[in-house]
Amino acid sequence: MGRKTPTLLIFAALSFKILCLILSPPVLAAEKNFSSQYNVSYTVNRSGLTKVRQEVTITNLTSKFYVSTYSFTVGSGEIRKIRAWDPTGPLSPKVVKKEEETVITVNFRARVFGEGKKMRFGISYDFPGLANKEGLIWTINLLRITGLKKTERYRLTLIIPKGFGELVYSHPLPEKVVTQNSQQIISYNKRELLLGPPRLAFGQFQLYQLSLTYHLENTSLGLGYTEIALPPDIPSQQQTITTNLFPKPVSIRIDSDGNYLARYNLGPKEKKEVVWEGLVALFYYPRVFTDQKVEALPRELVERYTKEDKYWEVKDKALAAQAERLFNSKLTAVENAKKVFEFVINYLSYDYSKLTTGDLTRLGAAAVFQENNKAICMEFTDLFITLSRAVGIPARELNGFAYTADNSNRPLSLRLQGGDILHAWPEIYLPDSGWVMVDPTWSSTSGSDYFSVFDLAHIAFVRKGISSSYPLPAGSYKTGPRQRDVKVLFSKDVSALKNLPQLSVEVTFPLLSISPFPTTALIKIQNTSNVASFETELFLTSNLLGIGEEEPLSLGIVPPGGTVETKVKLTPESFYTKGRQKLSVDLWAASFSGEKVTAFTEGETTVHPLYFPLPPLYLLTLVTGAFAFAYLGRSLTKSIRS
């Protein structure tokens, strides 16, 4: 059963009377007989308490009626200190409180007659919970305004302490932002408010402290291994600082979606518990919406991230037909993606009953398209990804933890065995913006726009693009019931964000390098720090042999504790090339914030031409190799004959 999105219902019941006659016409007639203007202010104090003041002007459009009663509904049962007034002085409003709403009714003493005459009155109240200090960030989520289109003018002013910090994001974009003394004043008009209820954040970034436990088990009698997904870095959006990873993995690699996969070897019937502890900082990533079409998207990404998979049934006839109805070649890539987004949030209904029953079986896009009232975050995500891919826009899934203080409007529903509750949301690739996260689930349940503006509450544990099922996020690695493996707290340890990556470089050559044959140098880069390096590049200098690779060699991200290896082909100029070969490696990288990091090493070997006399060791190696090859050849011949 669905829940209503909290709203501020204005002009909900405007009773009025015909002059000289006692009559209460239908409320719908009010629109034809009156116009309304609103000047509303939300003043937030340093503790977060919000005082709301509504100043309303109702103008008579005829001489037959006057306003006698005004009633409106606020989508919260928590408001208090309600006051009202009209030109005659203070009024006594009637207040009816329910579980999730408050109905306020005002009966006017003043009687304003005549066409063009104006009735001015006001209402004020305290509204706790609109502004909240969450970690390092202040967030403000105002309610959706119902009936806004019917007003002649609506102006909303938000007044907050300057100490809240800089405005990180706001949707919709305000008409004006002004700083006066110790206050920030942010203004919206009707045009902006029609785009959705204001959702704002103040500060710089958000910081979380995480503890994740992975329960591993080899149920076989043989040797085995498994990989676990550690929280990844996402350039410009999510920075990961590893403070503890025990026991240490055999290796850490990055897959094609940017996941950090740590490998653990397991003996027969062995169980192992791995604990990752660290910090995750989230930064707001502004999106740039341009007028480029879908055709401008990189072909490689389109081919990779528009394919069908188990829960993304791109070739399903019904879904393909719906995608065809949505796609418009005349629109930009952003506009087509927004059409898909709006279709999903309007077509699917969030099934809150699943959170109670615990029936959280993943349906996939095709199934939920047929049963659109059975959706939770996984289905909103799957349907959006599938339709986006079907119209040619690269899309993939993210699983992780999303901080919410309001489970009704921003629910978490990726519930795992043992009680851990995660969230699923998608991201799409757009021209000039790159990969951007969106959340159709929270847009549907809260009424806020999570397409144009995101937040600092979504911590990604994994990104799924190649497969809709793998890798598994933290919290999924369980060997028994009642294992709570995901712990998230706010943190203030901002000094950890200054840590720089520490990289070491090692060069090794094969035992034998002989002209005119090419030789290969193995370059190993190891990150011994607790933060990743970015934009990692190698610049090579060779004094003797030619370098076959283009410079610089781009390695991208090297995860904390990770190792990256690359091979470089070195070619002699002729049969007679000989001497001491020296390969110099300059490494350049950047921290998450862009600070430069460097490392340097050299590797040496001796190059011999293919003629005698060879050094005894090399000669012995060649002779031994020749005899071994001949012996293996004879043994193979005998085996075939027998």
Secondary structure, DSSP 8 states (H G I E B T S, - for coil): ------EEEEEEEEEEEETTS-----GGGHHHHEEEEEEEEEEE-TTS-EEEEEEEEEEESSSSEEEEEEEEEES-S--EEEEEEETTEEE--EEEE-SS-EEEEEE-S----STT-EEEEEEEEEETTSEEEETTEEEEE--EEETGGG-SEEEEEEEEEGGG-SEEEEES--SEEEEETTEEEEEE-HHHHTT---EEEESSEEEEEEEEEEEEE--SSS-EEEEEEE---BTTTEEEEEEEEES--SEEEE-TT--EEEEEEE-TT-EEEEEEEEEEEEE-------S--GGGS-HHHHHHSS--BTTB-TT-HHHHHHHHHH--TTS-HHHHHHHHHHHHHHH--B-THHHHH-------HHHHHH-TTSB-HHHHHHHHHHHHHHTT--EEEEEEEE--S-TTTS---EE-TTS-EEEEEEEEEETTTEEEE--HHHHHHH---TTT---S-EEEEEEESS-SS-S--TT---SSSS---EEEEE---GGGGG----EEEEEE--S-EEETS-EEEEEEEEE-SSS-EEEEEEEEEESSSEE-S-SSEEEEEE-TT-EEEEEEEEE-SSTT--EEEEEEEEEEEE-TT--EEEEEEEEEEEEEESSS---HHHHHHHHHHHHHHHHHHHHHHHHHH-
